[in-house]
């Protein structure tokens, strides 16, 4: 495995963030305080920092294979079956998708299953899976 990455991001409510990432996405909790929480997302360290204000700034989108993809987003590339299990779990939890789970670049190099949704603070997440994981960086 490659070295884990670290990503810090803003949130409005730490309790809702903890519930979303731990109970729904299955993250483990690391260190925390009353202003931030460390989360283990598939071996990578996410740090959710509490910010004040009503909304996060609006974010631009870019067109990708017919979808308007939120430019600022993060997520994980999962194994094929794990991606489908997560999509089923999110549907069962009635998560509102920004981009519904579907197949992108069908029949092309880089064919992938993808879905976009937001956390309780509006941060965009993309979880994807490649039918052929050797094509993650293929052109």
N, C-alpha and C positions, 0 to 999 in steps of 0.2 A: 504494500500500500504506500502511496505517496504520503509525504508529511501532511498532517492535518492543517487546514486553514483556519483562520480566525476572522469572524465578521461581527462587527458591532452595528446595531441598528436601533432606531428610536421606537418607543412604544408609549401608549397612553395609560395603560393599566397593567401593572405587573401581575396581579392575580389572574386576570383574563389571559394574559400572555402565558403564564405558567400552565394554566389549564389547557389552552390550545396546543402548546408545544409538547407538553408532557402527556396529557390524557388522550389527545387526538393523534398526534404525530409520533408519540412514543419516545420522546427525548428524555434523557436522564438530566437531573439538575446537579450542577456543580456549586461553586461558591455563589453567594448572593448577599445583597444588602437591601435597605429600603429604597434604593435608587436603581439597582441593576440586578440581573440574574444571568448566570452562565448556564448554557444548555448544551448538551452533547447531542448533536445531530449526525448520526452515522460516523462518529469518531471525530467530528469537526466541532470547534468551539464557537458557539454563537453567544454574543452578549447583548441582551436586551436592556437598553438604557431608558429609564423613565424620563419623558420630556413633558413640558407643560404646553398648554394651548389646546385649541379645539380640533385641529386637523393637521395631518402631515401635508407638506406642500403637494400640489397636484403634480402628476408625473406624465411625461410624454410617452407616446407609444410609437412603435415602428411596425410596418406591415411585414409579416413573415408567413409565407405560404397561405395567404388568405386570412390570417388572424391579425388583430391589432395587439401586439405584444407589449406589455409594460416594459419600458426601457430599464428601469431600476427594479431588479428582482434577483432572488437567489433561490437555491434549492439543491437537490441532490439527484444524481443519476443512479437509479435503482436497477436491480436485476429485473428482468421481464415479469416474472410472477409476483415479485414484491410490489412492483408498480401497480399491477392490476388489483392486488389485495388492498393497497392503499386507496386506489380510486373507489373500490367498493366500500371501504370503511368511510371515506369522505361523503360519498353519496348517502350512505345509511345515516350519517350524522347530519344530513341535509346542509352540507357546506355549499355555499353559493360560489359557483365557479366564475372566474373572469373569462377563462377559455375552458370549455368542457373537455374532459378526457377524450382524446382522439389520436389517430395515427397521422403523423406529419411526414411529408416527403415520401409518400407511399410508392414503393417499387423503385426508389432511387437510392443512391449512396447516401448513407446517413438516415435511413428510415428510422423513425422513432415514435414512441408513444409519449404524449405530453399532456399536461394539464396545468392550469394556472388558477390560483385562488389567493385570497387575502387573509392575513391574520387579523385578530380583533382591532389592531391599530391601523389597518389598511396597507401594511407592507405586502407586496406581491411576492408570491412564491411560485416557482416552477419545479415540478418533479417530472422527470422524464426517464425513459428507458430506451435503449437501442436494441433493435432486434439482433444486430450483430455488433457487439461491443467493440470490436476492432475498428469500427468506422466512426468512433466518437470524434476524431479529428480529421477524418477523410474529407477531401474536397471533390 
